[in-house]
Amino acid sequence: MTVSGNKSAAIVAAAPTTTLVKSGAGLLARITFNKPVATGVVTVYDALTATGTPIAIITTPASPMPVTLEYGIEFATGLCIVTATAAQDITVVYQ
């Protein structure tokens, strides 16, 4: 889906997983936790794999509610999302 130049990728992970959302440079606009799981951890990398320095490490609170986190930050190599410790239903919006 594209809105105002943005694209989105839905990640519905039944188990911890690593997802390459985009290769190459771009902009991470936002991440929406559609159905957050308590104490789940999502790590966002400027990379093609789960290596290097994270852009963000997000830990869901013990009493989670659906939420959208706005970022507006650039990445150079790629956008890689890692879900760990719990299943997650998230949407990543990027350019």
RAHUCOR-V672082 format. One record per pair of residues at least 24 apart in sequence whose ideal C-beta (glycine too) atoms are under 10 Angstrom apart, sorted by the first residue. I is the first residue (numbers start at 1). J is the second residue. Records with the same first field share a line. If there is no record, write none. Layout:
# RAHUCOR-V672082
I->J, J
This chain:
# RAHUCOR-V672082
1->91, 93
2->95
3->29, 93
4->29, 95
5->29, 95
6->30, 93, 94, 95
7->92, 93, 94, 95
8->32, 91, 92, 93, 94
9->79, 81, 90, 91, 92, 93, 94
10->34, 89, 90, 91, 92
11->42, 81, 83, 88, 89, 90, 91, 92
12->83, 87, 88, 89, 90, 91
13->37, 40, 42, 81, 82, 83, 84, 86, 87, 88, 89, 90
14->83, 87, 88, 89
15->83, 84, 86, 87, 88
16->40, 41, 42, 82, 83, 84, 85, 86, 87, 88
17->81, 82, 83, 84, 87, 88
18->43, 45, 49, 50, 80, 81, 82, 83, 84
19->50, 79, 80, 81, 82, 83, 90, 92
20->45, 47, 48, 49, 50, 78, 79, 80, 81
21->75, 78, 79, 80, 81, 92, 93, 94
22->48, 75, 77, 78, 79, 80, 92, 94, 95
23->47, 48, 77, 78, 79, 80
24->48, 75, 76, 77, 78, 79
25->74, 75, 76, 77, 78, 79, 95
26->74, 75, 76, 77, 78, 79, 94, 95
27->71, 72, 73, 74, 75, 79, 93, 94, 95
28->55, 56, 69, 70, 71, 72, 73, 74, 75, 79, 81, 92, 93, 94, 95
29->68, 70, 71, 72, 73, 92, 93, 94, 95
30->68, 69, 70, 71, 72, 91, 92, 93, 94
31->56, 58, 67, 68, 69, 70, 71, 81, 90, 91, 92, 93, 94
32->66, 67, 68, 69, 89, 90, 91, 92, 93
33->58, 60, 64, 65, 66, 67, 68, 69, 88, 89, 90, 91
34->66, 67, 68, 88, 89, 90, 91
35->64, 66, 87, 88, 89, 90
36->60, 61, 63, 64, 65, 66, 67, 86, 88, 89, 90
37->64, 83, 85, 86, 87, 88, 89
38->62, 63, 64, 85, 86
39->64, 85, 86
40->64, 83, 84, 85, 86, 87, 88, 90
41->82, 83, 84, 85, 86, 88
42->69, 81, 82, 83, 84, 85, 86, 88, 90, 92
43->80, 81, 82, 83, 84
44->69, 71, 73, 75, 79, 80, 81, 82, 92
45->75, 77, 78, 79, 80, 81, 82
46->73, 74, 75, 76, 77, 78, 79, 80
47->75, 76, 77, 78, 79, 80
48->77, 78, 79, 80
49->77, 78, 80, 82
50->80, 81, 82, 84
51->77, 80
52->77, 80
54->80, 82
55->79, 80, 81
56->81
57->82, 84
58->83, 88, 90
59->84, 85
60->85, 86, 88
68->93
